[in-house]
Amino acid sequence: MHRRRFLQNAGLGLPSLAALTSLSACKAGPTEANPSVSSDSERVIVVGAGISGLAAARHLADRGQGVVVLEARNRIGGRIWTSGKWAGMPLDLGASWIHGIDSNPIAALAAKARARTVVTNPDSSTGYLADGSEVDGAQAKAIDRWQSKMEDALSSYQDDADKDASVRSVVERALRWSSLSDDDKALISFGLNDYEHEYSGSVDRMSALYFDSGADIKGKDVLFPGGYHQITDLLASGLSIRTGHVVKHIDWDSSGVTVATDKDTFLAGHVVVTLPLGVLQRGAVTFGPGLPANKRTAIDKLGMGVLNKCYLRFPKVFWPDTDWMTHVPDVDKYGQWEQWINISRVTGRPVLLGFNAADFGRTTEGWSDTRIVDSAMGTLRTIFGSDIPAPVGYQITRWASDPYACGSYSYNKIGSTPSMRDSLAAAVEDRVHFAGEATHRDSYQTVHGAYLSGIRAAKEVAD
């Protein structure tokens, strides 16, 4: 049921400012006829310079189509964001992995960009229990056994149920939660939180029927030691991109589209909207004649999840030389700092990356940086002892609080169906086209899904 094996953690990782290509030479200027209005009935406007928007613009520009990309941020990449805060150590605050390199278009782009990749191995993992002791063979078998029971329970429910329910409710009912010991509850909770890291939504709201409806991912997972920005830089090269333009309103009629930002108004024949699902849900951008009912329903019912990161830089390495580390907390600390990746194996520097997903990931966004680091260090000291060194630096994400993301990536919430992603992707009156990871029915939550959605929208325009 998992697209990746249990304990193989996911994350559409998310970058502080990266070493991005210069956009100053790429910005489109106002027309000579009217300095406040850019007009061209043959032009296409792309809203958003994330991977889907850049894919759409690149596809159209390479075929001679006039394209202008409007981006609210003062950088490109969207939820791909490579931090250059630490010299010589680019870190991805957004998307981190190519998930499944077999026949993956992002792998092909990486080769074109000559971007080095490093495999992360799910079998290279060290586990720890609530008291900090290392998971032994018997305990590892217990974790696997409970995971198998959870997967069986969810598979049976998908085969037989005629109505939706939450992942948690199905698992707890099938495993007779109230009769279990605290130790077993902790192991099951650890498995439930793994679903949250994989899919970004809370298991209290994740659809038991459709949470794993995406296509299987084939091949190894790889990271970019030089940062994911190498992919977005490649796509953006030579494009007309206007950063710092916050789109407010999109209107259309039989003659074309009008896109109003906080700085200007743009006219074109078509618009490709790549706003994240969370931004559409927030209603920050209004649509002139209104969106079709089935598209509004899809926006309302699909879920936007959270996966946040906390990079901790230390003066030395004090952890094992494995790719992954996992921690099984007590039940009353559900979802707190359960998954870590050893970034030193990628960067050669003493850095750990901790993840927090779903409800706890949202909770930490309201904390100060100091409180988040102290919380993370509490877990690390439980595992490695109170005498480990304090971090000399940190980098923290808050994707749900980002007004231009409103979350990390989409998931299938109770009451939603996979077909709603088709409704979200559908063009409106052959003028307004939609792209983004949430619009890809088979590969939502992934960079390659977002990229392919941009190509699909560009082809709609070209056709």
PyMOL commands that set and color helices and strands:
alter all, ss='L'
color gray80, all
select helices_A, chain A and resi 51-61+105-113+137-160+167-174+177-179+182-199+229-236+277-282+293-301+331-333+344-347+358-365+369-384+419-425+437-439+447-462
alter helices_A, ss='H'
color red, helices_A
select strands_A, chain A and resi 37-39+44-47+67-71+82-83+91-92+97-99+118-120+125-128+221-223+241-243+247-253+256-261+265-268+270-273+286-287+303-305+307-313+324-327+339-342+351-357+393-396+409-411+432-434
alter strands_A, ss='S'
color yellow, strands_A
deselect
rebuild
show_as cartoon
